[in-house]
Amino acid sequence: MTWLLALLDACVDDPGAAALPAVDTGAFYAEVEPILGARCGNPACHGSAARPFEVYAVHLHRADPDATWSDAPLTAAEHARDLARARSFLPDALLRKPIDAVDHGGGAVWEDTGEAEWQAIRDWAEQ
């Protein structure tokens, strides 16, 4: 399945995709994407098509509006889009904005860099 997600990621309509850094997609889907969904996927934050860094998450925002609030797993296209967006925010914006609220309208998401979720994202981003 990882190869399929990587292939779909390459097909995402993202003009900057060629310049995005290579990342461990398996670690993203298993460790980072669930954190982003839980911490950033609220409709008032990034769980909306109207917001930058749109995040898809189970039980929250979905590519298909009829699937919003659904407990169905994310589709391969939703996973690929989440990955492409996260890659486009590497390294600084994904790590810096939610910790010190620099240019982050939602304020601080994590209080400090000692939090396990922030460290998981950092470890993935710095791999």
C-alpha positions in Angstrom: 0.0 0.0 0.0 2.9 2.4 0.7 3.9 2.3 -3.0 0.3 3.1 -4.0 0.2 6.1 -1.6 3.6 7.3 -2.9 2.3 7.0 -6.5 -0.8 9.0 -5.6 1.3 11.6 -3.8 3.2 12.1 -7.0 -0.1 12.7 -8.9 -1.5 15.2 -6.4 -2.2 18.5 -8.2 0.4 20.5 -6.3 2.6 22.9 -8.4 5.4 22.7 -5.9 5.4 19.0 -5.5 8.7 18.4 -7.4 10.6 20.7 -5.0 9.2 19.0 -1.8 11.6 17.1 0.4 11.7 13.3 0.4 10.2 11.8 3.5 9.3 8.5 5.2 5.7 8.1 4.1 5.1 5.1 6.3 6.1 7.1 9.4 3.9 10.0 8.3 0.8 7.9 7.9 1.4 5.9 11.1 2.7 8.6 13.4 2.4 12.2 12.1 -0.9 12.3 10.2 -3.0 11.1 13.2 -1.4 13.9 15.3 -2.1 16.5 12.7 -5.7 15.3 12.3 -6.3 15.4 16.1 -4.5 18.7 16.8 -5.1 20.6 13.6 -8.1 19.1 11.9 -10.8 21.0 13.8 -13.1 22.8 11.3 -12.2 26.1 13.0 -8.5 25.4 12.3 -7.2 23.4 9.3 -10.1 21.0 9.0 -11.8 23.1 6.3 -11.3 23.7 2.6 -11.3 27.4 3.3 -8.1 27.2 5.4 -4.5 26.9 4.4 -2.8 23.6 5.2 -6.2 21.8 4.9 -6.1 18.6 6.9 -8.3 15.5 6.4 -9.1 13.3 9.4 -11.5 10.5 10.3 -14.5 11.9 12.1 -13.6 15.4 10.8 -13.0 17.1 7.5 -13.0 14.9 4.4 -12.4 15.5 0.6 -15.9 14.3 0.0 -18.3 16.6 2.0 -20.7 13.6 2.4 -18.0 11.7 4.3 -17.4 14.5 6.8 -17.9 13.3 10.3 -17.6 9.7 9.0 -15.7 7.0 10.7 -14.6 5.5 7.4 -10.8 5.4 7.0 -9.2 8.1 5.0 -9.0 7.4 1.3 -5.6 6.9 -0.5 -6.1 10.3 -2.1 -6.8 12.0 1.3 -3.7 10.4 2.8 -1.6 11.6 -0.2 -3.0 15.1 0.0 -2.2 15.3 3.8 1.3 14.1 3.1 1.8 16.6 0.2 0.6 19.5 2.4 2.8 18.5 5.4 5.8 18.2 3.1 5.1 21.7 1.8 5.4 23.1 5.3 8.7 21.4 6.1 10.8 22.1 8.0 10.1 25.4 9.8 6.4 26.1 9.4 5.3 22.6 10.5 7.5 22.8 13.6 7.8 26.5 14.5 4.3 27.9 13.9 2.4 25.7 16.3 5.0 25.8 19.1 5.6 29.6 19.4 2.6 30.8 17.5 4.7 32.9 15.0 2.3 33.7 12.2 -0.1 31.0 13.4 -3.5 32.4 13.9 -4.6 29.5 16.1 -1.9 30.3 18.7 0.4 27.7 20.2 -0.7 24.1 19.7 2.1 22.7 21.9 3.4 24.4 25.0 7.0 23.2 24.5 9.2 21.0 22.5 9.3 18.4 25.2 5.8 17.1 24.3 5.8 13.7 22.7 3.6 14.7 19.8 5.8 17.6 18.8 8.8 15.4 19.1 7.2 12.8 16.8 6.6 15.4 14.1 10.1 16.8 14.6 11.7 13.4 14.3 9.8 12.7 11.1 10.6 16.2 9.7 14.3 15.8 10.4 14.8 12.3 9.1 
